[in-house]
Amino acid sequence: MGAQFSVAMVGVLQPGRQVAMSGDQSSSQAWWYCLRHQAVEQGPGCPGKERLGPYPTQEQAVQALEQAARRNQQWEEDPRWNDPQQQ
């Protein structure tokens, strides 16, 4: 049986690459990275489909794109996510 994941929503950073996002978007204490404005936001702001997060701190939200890039690289290198017939 394959791996099971629970994800609240998914945001696309670039074609073919997705980043999982979860949590309560209405939390006034949570930090987000807005893809539209390329900026960190706290609390309610742009729609969730345009944001990464939530993050517990502003510093973590600032690093959102770097974290997403690291995860994308890990997924790309993970044989469980690669179809050998497509390579």
matplotlib code that plots the C-alpha trace (Angstrom):
import matplotlib.pyplot as plt

x = [0.0, 1.3, 2.0, -1.0, -0.9, -3.3, -3.2, -5.6, -4.8, -2.0, -0.4, 1.6, 5.0, 6.0, 4.5, 4.5, 5.7, 3.4, 3.8, 1.5, -0.1, -2.3, -3.7, -6.3, -6.0, -8.1, -5.5, -4.4, -1.1, 0.0, 2.5, 2.2, 4.3, 2.2, 3.2, 1.4, 3.1, 6.3, 6.0, 5.3, 1.9, 0.4, -3.2, -5.9, -4.7, -4.6, -6.5, -5.0, -4.4, -1.9, 0.0, 2.3, 1.9, 0.9, 4.2, 4.5, 7.1, 7.9, 11.4, 10.0, 7.6, 10.5, 12.2, 9.1, 10.4, 13.8, 12.0, 9.7, 12.7, 14.5, 11.4, 11.0, 14.5, 14.0, 10.9, 12.7, 15.4, 13.1, 12.6, 9.2, 7.9, 9.7, 8.3, 11.3, 9.4, 9.4, 13.1]
y = [0.0, 3.5, 6.3, 8.3, 12.0, 14.5, 17.9, 20.8, 22.5, 22.6, 25.7, 25.6, 27.3, 26.4, 24.2, 20.6, 21.4, 21.6, 22.6, 21.3, 23.9, 23.3, 25.1, 27.7, 30.6, 32.8, 32.7, 36.3, 35.0, 32.9, 34.0, 33.4, 34.0, 35.7, 34.4, 37.3, 40.1, 38.1, 39.2, 37.9, 38.5, 38.0, 37.0, 37.3, 38.6, 37.3, 34.2, 30.9, 29.8, 32.6, 31.9, 29.4, 28.6, 29.0, 29.4, 30.0, 32.8, 35.6, 34.2, 30.8, 32.6, 34.6, 31.2, 29.7, 29.7, 28.3, 25.5, 24.8, 24.6, 22.1, 20.0, 20.0, 18.8, 16.1, 14.9, 15.0, 12.8, 10.4, 7.2, 6.7, 9.8, 9.0, 6.8, 4.9, 4.6, 8.5, 8.8]
z = [0.0, -0.8, 1.6, 2.9, 3.4, 5.0, 3.4, 3.9, 0.5, -2.0, -3.6, -6.8, -6.8, -10.4, -13.0, -11.9, -8.4, -5.4, -1.8, 1.0, 3.2, 6.2, 9.2, 10.1, 7.7, 10.0, 12.8, 13.5, 15.0, 12.1, 9.5, 5.8, 2.6, -0.1, -3.6, -5.3, -3.3, -2.6, 1.0, 4.5, 6.0, 9.4, 10.0, 7.4, 4.1, 0.6, -0.3, 0.8, -2.7, -3.0, 0.2, 1.8, 5.5, 8.1, 10.0, 13.7, 13.3, 10.9, 10.4, 9.2, 6.8, 5.3, 4.5, 2.8, -0.8, 0.3, 2.3, -0.7, -3.0, -0.6, -0.4, -4.2, -4.6, -2.0, -3.8, -7.2, -5.8, -3.9, -5.9, -4.3, -6.3, -9.6, -12.3, -13.9, -17.2, -17.5, -17.1]

ax = plt.figure().add_subplot(projection="3d")
ax.plot(x, y, z, "-o")
ax.set_aspect("equal")
plt.show()
